[in-house]
Amino acid sequence: MMLLMVSVGFQLDNLAGLEIVRYGVIFSAIANETVSIIENAGLMGVPIPPVLEKAIDILKMKGDS
C-alpha cells in the first residue's frame, strides 16, 4: 500500500511539475513507521525516554480525533 501511495504521489508530481507530493508521502510513511517501531520497542520493555512517550501519546490523540 505504501508503494502504491508513493507511486500516486510521483504521478501527481509529474502532472504538476513538482516534487512536494512524493516527498510528503515518503516522509509521512517514514514518520509512521518510526512511531510504530518506538511503540513496539516500548511494549517489549525497552526503556523509552519520557519525551518520546509524550510525543507518541500526543500523536495518538490527534489521530483519534
Phi and psi restraints in degrees (range 20) as a CNS / XPLOR table:
assign (resid 1 and name C) (resid 2 and name N)
       (resid 2 and name CA) (resid 2 and name C) 1.0 -62.1 20.0 2
assign (resid 2 and name N) (resid 2 and name CA)
       (resid 2 and name C) (resid 3 and name N) 1.0 -41.9 20.0 2
assign (resid 2 and name C) (resid 3 and name N)
       (resid 3 and name CA) (resid 3 and name C) 1.0 -62.5 20.0 2
assign (resid 3 and name N) (resid 3 and name CA)
       (resid 3 and name C) (resid 4 and name N) 1.0 -38.2 20.0 2
assign (resid 3 and name C) (resid 4 and name N)
       (resid 4 and name CA) (resid 4 and name C) 1.0 -64.5 20.0 2
assign (resid 4 and name N) (resid 4 and name CA)
       (resid 4 and name C) (resid 5 and name N) 1.0 -43.6 20.0 2
assign (resid 4 and name C) (resid 5 and name N)
       (resid 5 and name CA) (resid 5 and name C) 1.0 -64.8 20.0 2
assign (resid 5 and name N) (resid 5 and name CA)
       (resid 5 and name C) (resid 6 and name N) 1.0 -40.0 20.0 2
assign (resid 5 and name C) (resid 6 and name N)
       (resid 6 and name CA) (resid 6 and name C) 1.0 -65.3 20.0 2
assign (resid 6 and name N) (resid 6 and name CA)
       (resid 6 and name C) (resid 7 and name N) 1.0 -39.8 20.0 2
assign (resid 6 and name C) (resid 7 and name N)
       (resid 7 and name CA) (resid 7 and name C) 1.0 -63.1 20.0 2
assign (resid 7 and name N) (resid 7 and name CA)
       (resid 7 and name C) (resid 8 and name N) 1.0 -42.5 20.0 2
assign (resid 7 and name C) (resid 8 and name N)
       (resid 8 and name CA) (resid 8 and name C) 1.0 -65.0 20.0 2
assign (resid 8 and name N) (resid 8 and name CA)
       (resid 8 and name C) (resid 9 and name N) 1.0 -42.7 20.0 2
assign (resid 8 and name C) (resid 9 and name N)
       (resid 9 and name CA) (resid 9 and name C) 1.0 -60.2 20.0 2
assign (resid 9 and name N) (resid 9 and name CA)
       (resid 9 and name C) (resid 10 and name N) 1.0 -39.5 20.0 2
assign (resid 9 and name C) (resid 10 and name N)
       (resid 10 and name CA) (resid 10 and name C) 1.0 -63.6 20.0 2
assign (resid 10 and name N) (resid 10 and name CA)
       (resid 10 and name C) (resid 11 and name N) 1.0 -44.0 20.0 2
assign (resid 10 and name C) (resid 11 and name N)
       (resid 11 and name CA) (resid 11 and name C) 1.0 -66.0 20.0 2
assign (resid 11 and name N) (resid 11 and name CA)
       (resid 11 and name C) (resid 12 and name N) 1.0 -39.4 20.0 2
assign (resid 11 and name C) (resid 12 and name N)
       (resid 12 and name CA) (resid 12 and name C) 1.0 -63.5 20.0 2
assign (resid 12 and name N) (resid 12 and name CA)
       (resid 12 and name C) (resid 13 and name N) 1.0 -39.3 20.0 2
assign (resid 12 and name C) (resid 13 and name N)
       (resid 13 and name CA) (resid 13 and name C) 1.0 -64.7 20.0 2
assign (resid 13 and name N) (resid 13 and name CA)
       (resid 13 and name C) (resid 14 and name N) 1.0 -39.5 20.0 2
assign (resid 13 and name C) (resid 14 and name N)
       (resid 14 and name CA) (resid 14 and name C) 1.0 -62.8 20.0 2
assign (resid 14 and name N) (resid 14 and name CA)
       (resid 14 and name C) (resid 15 and name N) 1.0 -40.6 20.0 2
assign (resid 14 and name C) (resid 15 and name N)
       (resid 15 and name CA) (resid 15 and name C) 1.0 -66.7 20.0 2
assign (resid 15 and name N) (resid 15 and name CA)
       (resid 15 and name C) (resid 16 and name N) 1.0 -38.4 20.0 2
assign (resid 15 and name C) (resid 16 and name N)
       (resid 16 and name CA) (resid 16 and name C) 1.0 -91.0 20.0 2
assign (resid 16 and name N) (resid 16 and name CA)
       (resid 16 and name C) (resid 17 and name N) 1.0 -12.4 20.0 2
assign (resid 16 and name C) (resid 17 and name N)
       (resid 17 and name CA) (resid 17 and name C) 1.0 74.8 20.0 2
assign (resid 17 and name N) (resid 17 and name CA)
       (resid 17 and name C) (resid 18 and name N) 1.0 28.1 20.0 2
assign (resid 17 and name C) (resid 18 and name N)
       (resid 18 and name CA) (resid 18 and name C) 1.0 -119.3 20.0 2
assign (resid 18 and name N) (resid 18 and name CA)
       (resid 18 and name C) (resid 19 and name N) 1.0 -179.0 20.0 2
assign (resid 18 and name C) (resid 19 and name N)
       (resid 19 and name CA) (resid 19 and name C) 1.0 -133.8 20.0 2
assign (resid 19 and name N) (resid 19 and name CA)
       (resid 19 and name C) (resid 20 and name N) 1.0 10.8 20.0 2
assign (resid 19 and name C) (resid 20 and name N)
       (resid 20 and name CA) (resid 20 and name C) 1.0 -79.2 20.0 2
assign (resid 20 and name N) (resid 20 and name CA)
       (resid 20 and name C) (resid 21 and name N) 1.0 -36.7 20.0 2
assign (resid 20 and name C) (resid 21 and name N)
       (resid 21 and name CA) (resid 21 and name C) 1.0 -66.2 20.0 2
assign (resid 21 and name N) (resid 21 and name CA)
       (resid 21 and name C) (resid 22 and name N) 1.0 -47.5 20.0 2
assign (resid 21 and name C) (resid 22 and name N)
       (resid 22 and name CA) (resid 22 and name C) 1.0 -59.0 20.0 2
assign (resid 22 and name N) (resid 22 and name CA)
       (resid 22 and name C) (resid 23 and name N) 1.0 -47.6 20.0 2
assign (resid 22 and name C) (resid 23 and name N)
       (resid 23 and name CA) (resid 23 and name C) 1.0 -67.0 20.0 2
assign (resid 23 and name N) (resid 23 and name CA)
       (resid 23 and name C) (resid 24 and name N) 1.0 -34.9 20.0 2
assign (resid 23 and name C) (resid 24 and name N)
       (resid 24 and name CA) (resid 24 and name C) 1.0 -61.5 20.0 2
assign (resid 24 and name N) (resid 24 and name CA)
       (resid 24 and name C) (resid 25 and name N) 1.0 -43.8 20.0 2
assign (resid 24 and name C) (resid 25 and name N)
       (resid 25 and name CA) (resid 25 and name C) 1.0 -64.8 20.0 2
assign (resid 25 and name N) (resid 25 and name CA)
       (resid 25 and name C) (resid 26 and name N) 1.0 -43.8 20.0 2
assign (resid 25 and name C) (resid 26 and name N)
       (resid 26 and name CA) (resid 26 and name C) 1.0 -64.3 20.0 2
assign (resid 26 and name N) (resid 26 and name CA)
       (resid 26 and name C) (resid 27 and name N) 1.0 -46.8 20.0 2
assign (resid 26 and name C) (resid 27 and name N)
       (resid 27 and name CA) (resid 27 and name C) 1.0 -67.2 20.0 2
assign (resid 27 and name N) (resid 27 and name CA)
       (resid 27 and name C) (resid 28 and name N) 1.0 -35.7 20.0 2
assign (resid 27 and name C) (resid 28 and name N)
       (resid 28 and name CA) (resid 28 and name C) 1.0 -68.5 20.0 2
assign (resid 28 and name N) (resid 28 and name CA)
       (resid 28 and name C) (resid 29 and name N) 1.0 -35.0 20.0 2
assign (resid 28 and name C) (resid 29 and name N)
       (resid 29 and name CA) (resid 29 and name C) 1.0 -66.7 20.0 2
assign (resid 29 and name N) (resid 29 and name CA)
       (resid 29 and name C) (resid 30 and name N) 1.0 -41.7 20.0 2
assign (resid 29 and name C) (resid 30 and name N)
       (resid 30 and name CA) (resid 30 and name C) 1.0 -62.6 20.0 2
assign (resid 30 and name N) (resid 30 and name CA)
       (resid 30 and name C) (resid 31 and name N) 1.0 -44.4 20.0 2
assign (resid 30 and name C) (resid 31 and name N)
       (resid 31 and name CA) (resid 31 and name C) 1.0 -63.0 20.0 2
assign (resid 31 and name N) (resid 31 and name CA)
       (resid 31 and name C) (resid 32 and name N) 1.0 -42.1 20.0 2
assign (resid 31 and name C) (resid 32 and name N)
       (resid 32 and name CA) (resid 32 and name C) 1.0 -62.5 20.0 2
assign (resid 32 and name N) (resid 32 and name CA)
       (resid 32 and name C) (resid 33 and name N) 1.0 -44.5 20.0 2
assign (resid 32 and name C) (resid 33 and name N)
       (resid 33 and name CA) (resid 33 and name C) 1.0 -68.3 20.0 2
assign (resid 33 and name N) (resid 33 and name CA)
       (resid 33 and name C) (resid 34 and name N) 1.0 -35.8 20.0 2
assign (resid 33 and name C) (resid 34 and name N)
       (resid 34 and name CA) (resid 34 and name C) 1.0 -63.8 20.0 2
assign (resid 34 and name N) (resid 34 and name CA)
       (resid 34 and name C) (resid 35 and name N) 1.0 -44.7 20.0 2
assign (resid 34 and name C) (resid 35 and name N)
       (resid 35 and name CA) (resid 35 and name C) 1.0 -61.4 20.0 2
assign (resid 35 and name N) (resid 35 and name CA)
       (resid 35 and name C) (resid 36 and name N) 1.0 -41.8 20.0 2
assign (resid 35 and name C) (resid 36 and name N)
       (resid 36 and name CA) (resid 36 and name C) 1.0 -62.7 20.0 2
assign (resid 36 and name N) (resid 36 and name CA)
       (resid 36 and name C) (resid 37 and name N) 1.0 -42.5 20.0 2
assign (resid 36 and name C) (resid 37 and name N)
       (resid 37 and name CA) (resid 37 and name C) 1.0 -63.6 20.0 2
assign (resid 37 and name N) (resid 37 and name CA)
       (resid 37 and name C) (resid 38 and name N) 1.0 -43.1 20.0 2
assign (resid 37 and name C) (resid 38 and name N)
       (resid 38 and name CA) (resid 38 and name C) 1.0 -64.8 20.0 2
assign (resid 38 and name N) (resid 38 and name CA)
       (resid 38 and name C) (resid 39 and name N) 1.0 -42.5 20.0 2
assign (resid 38 and name C) (resid 39 and name N)
       (resid 39 and name CA) (resid 39 and name C) 1.0 -60.3 20.0 2
assign (resid 39 and name N) (resid 39 and name CA)
       (resid 39 and name C) (resid 40 and name N) 1.0 -46.2 20.0 2
assign (resid 39 and name C) (resid 40 and name N)
       (resid 40 and name CA) (resid 40 and name C) 1.0 -65.8 20.0 2
assign (resid 40 and name N) (resid 40 and name CA)
       (resid 40 and name C) (resid 41 and name N) 1.0 -37.2 20.0 2
assign (resid 40 and name C) (resid 41 and name N)
       (resid 41 and name CA) (resid 41 and name C) 1.0 -63.4 20.0 2
assign (resid 41 and name N) (resid 41 and name CA)
       (resid 41 and name C) (resid 42 and name N) 1.0 -40.7 20.0 2
assign (resid 41 and name C) (resid 42 and name N)
       (resid 42 and name CA) (resid 42 and name C) 1.0 -63.4 20.0 2
assign (resid 42 and name N) (resid 42 and name CA)
       (resid 42 and name C) (resid 43 and name N) 1.0 -38.4 20.0 2
assign (resid 42 and name C) (resid 43 and name N)
       (resid 43 and name CA) (resid 43 and name C) 1.0 -66.7 20.0 2
assign (resid 43 and name N) (resid 43 and name CA)
       (resid 43 and name C) (resid 44 and name N) 1.0 -27.9 20.0 2
assign (resid 43 and name C) (resid 44 and name N)
       (resid 44 and name CA) (resid 44 and name C) 1.0 -83.1 20.0 2
assign (resid 44 and name N) (resid 44 and name CA)
       (resid 44 and name C) (resid 45 and name N) 1.0 -3.5 20.0 2
assign (resid 44 and name C) (resid 45 and name N)
       (resid 45 and name CA) (resid 45 and name C) 1.0 101.0 20.0 2
assign (resid 45 and name N) (resid 45 and name CA)
       (resid 45 and name C) (resid 46 and name N) 1.0 3.5 20.0 2
assign (resid 45 and name C) (resid 46 and name N)
       (resid 46 and name CA) (resid 46 and name C) 1.0 -72.0 20.0 2
assign (resid 46 and name N) (resid 46 and name CA)
       (resid 46 and name C) (resid 47 and name N) 1.0 130.0 20.0 2
assign (resid 46 and name C) (resid 47 and name N)
       (resid 47 and name CA) (resid 47 and name C) 1.0 -66.5 20.0 2
assign (resid 47 and name N) (resid 47 and name CA)
       (resid 47 and name C) (resid 48 and name N) 1.0 127.9 20.0 2
assign (resid 47 and name C) (resid 48 and name N)
       (resid 48 and name CA) (resid 48 and name C) 1.0 -110.1 20.0 2
assign (resid 48 and name N) (resid 48 and name CA)
       (resid 48 and name C) (resid 49 and name N) 1.0 131.7 20.0 2
assign (resid 48 and name C) (resid 49 and name N)
       (resid 49 and name CA) (resid 49 and name C) 1.0 -58.5 20.0 2
assign (resid 49 and name N) (resid 49 and name CA)
       (resid 49 and name C) (resid 50 and name N) 1.0 142.1 20.0 2
assign (resid 49 and name C) (resid 50 and name N)
       (resid 50 and name CA) (resid 50 and name C) 1.0 -56.9 20.0 2
assign (resid 50 and name N) (resid 50 and name CA)
       (resid 50 and name C) (resid 51 and name N) 1.0 -31.4 20.0 2
assign (resid 50 and name C) (resid 51 and name N)
       (resid 51 and name CA) (resid 51 and name C) 1.0 -63.1 20.0 2
assign (resid 51 and name N) (resid 51 and name CA)
       (resid 51 and name C) (resid 52 and name N) 1.0 -42.7 20.0 2
assign (resid 51 and name C) (resid 52 and name N)
       (resid 52 and name CA) (resid 52 and name C) 1.0 -68.1 20.0 2
assign (resid 52 and name N) (resid 52 and name CA)
       (resid 52 and name C) (resid 53 and name N) 1.0 -39.5 20.0 2
assign (resid 52 and name C) (resid 53 and name N)
       (resid 53 and name CA) (resid 53 and name C) 1.0 -61.2 20.0 2
assign (resid 53 and name N) (resid 53 and name CA)
       (resid 53 and name C) (resid 54 and name N) 1.0 -43.0 20.0 2
assign (resid 53 and name C) (resid 54 and name N)
       (resid 54 and name CA) (resid 54 and name C) 1.0 -64.4 20.0 2
assign (resid 54 and name N) (resid 54 and name CA)
       (resid 54 and name C) (resid 55 and name N) 1.0 -41.7 20.0 2
assign (resid 54 and name C) (resid 55 and name N)
       (resid 55 and name CA) (resid 55 and name C) 1.0 -63.1 20.0 2
assign (resid 55 and name N) (resid 55 and name CA)
       (resid 55 and name C) (resid 56 and name N) 1.0 -40.8 20.0 2
assign (resid 55 and name C) (resid 56 and name N)
       (resid 56 and name CA) (resid 56 and name C) 1.0 -65.8 20.0 2
assign (resid 56 and name N) (resid 56 and name CA)
       (resid 56 and name C) (resid 57 and name N) 1.0 -41.6 20.0 2
assign (resid 56 and name C) (resid 57 and name N)
       (resid 57 and name CA) (resid 57 and name C) 1.0 -61.8 20.0 2
assign (resid 57 and name N) (resid 57 and name CA)
       (resid 57 and name C) (resid 58 and name N) 1.0 -40.4 20.0 2
assign (resid 57 and name C) (resid 58 and name N)
       (resid 58 and name CA) (resid 58 and name C) 1.0 -63.3 20.0 2
assign (resid 58 and name N) (resid 58 and name CA)
       (resid 58 and name C) (resid 59 and name N) 1.0 -44.1 20.0 2
assign (resid 58 and name C) (resid 59 and name N)
       (resid 59 and name CA) (resid 59 and name C) 1.0 -63.9 20.0 2
assign (resid 59 and name N) (resid 59 and name CA)
       (resid 59 and name C) (resid 60 and name N) 1.0 -38.3 20.0 2
assign (resid 59 and name C) (resid 60 and name N)
       (resid 60 and name CA) (resid 60 and name C) 1.0 -63.7 20.0 2
assign (resid 60 and name N) (resid 60 and name CA)
       (resid 60 and name C) (resid 61 and name N) 1.0 -43.2 20.0 2
assign (resid 60 and name C) (resid 61 and name N)
       (resid 61 and name CA) (resid 61 and name C) 1.0 -63.4 20.0 2
assign (resid 61 and name N) (resid 61 and name CA)
       (resid 61 and name C) (resid 62 and name N) 1.0 -40.5 20.0 2
assign (resid 61 and name C) (resid 62 and name N)
       (resid 62 and name CA) (resid 62 and name C) 1.0 -66.8 20.0 2
assign (resid 62 and name N) (resid 62 and name CA)
       (resid 62 and name C) (resid 63 and name N) 1.0 -35.2 20.0 2
assign (resid 62 and name C) (resid 63 and name N)
       (resid 63 and name CA) (resid 63 and name C) 1.0 -72.3 20.0 2
assign (resid 63 and name N) (resid 63 and name CA)
       (resid 63 and name C) (resid 64 and name N) 1.0 -29.8 20.0 2
assign (resid 63 and name C) (resid 64 and name N)
       (resid 64 and name CA) (resid 64 and name C) 1.0 -75.8 20.0 2
assign (resid 64 and name N) (resid 64 and name CA)
       (resid 64 and name C) (resid 65 and name N) 1.0 -27.2 20.0 2
